[in-house]
Amino acid sequence: MGAAASASSNMYMNNIDSDIYISYPESSEFLDKLEKKMVELNYKIFDKTRFTGIIKTQTNNDISNMIETIIDKTKYIFVCISPKTLTSLVQTLEMNEILNISDRIEHKIFYFIMDPNYNQTTNPELNSFIKKNKCFDLYDDNSLFETTNKLLPLLHI
């Protein structure tokens, strides 16, 4: 990594001011709606599009360090789980960092099941990282409504 890329990423890392970091393999209509609701309630969502541009110039170790820094500086971590989670490079790196420090940040991790056919019952291996963290459904309007009502009392501005 060149000095310019390193300086750029360090400057970016020092300017993180967000309430919620969202790890997801792909966007969805219901994730977008949840994000919109959080913004309406004055939560700041970490802008992953800026991060995605920076990681193209970084090593995997640098990316992992950046993700850990972001997670440490963010109040809440929303992890969206779908069948594509296992094939998303960035989410795999995110999940690895979240699992590495999960004991320290357990209270601020919330999982969201994005596919009704891919959950802890159909795929028990998901329990190995969801553990005792809060887990919500987020794949249709009903689950969005229920999740929002259950999630909001758990968040503090």
TANORHU-V596220 format. One record per pair of residues at least 12 apart in sequence whose C-alpha atoms are under 6 Angstrom apart, sorted by the first residue. I is the first residue (numbers start at 1). GAP is how many residues later the second one is. Records with the same first field share a line. If there is no record, write none. Layout:
I=GAP + GAP
This chain:
18=26 + 27 + 28 + 56
19=24 + 25 + 55 + 56
20=25 + 54 + 56 + 57
21=25 + 56
22=55 + 56 + 57
23=56 + 57
24=56
25=59 + 60 + 63 + 66
68=29
76=32
77=31 + 32
78=32 + 33
79=32
80=31 + 32
81=31 + 32 + 33
82=32 + 33
110=24 + 25
111=24
112=23 + 24 + 25 + 26
113=24 + 25
114=24 + 25
115=24
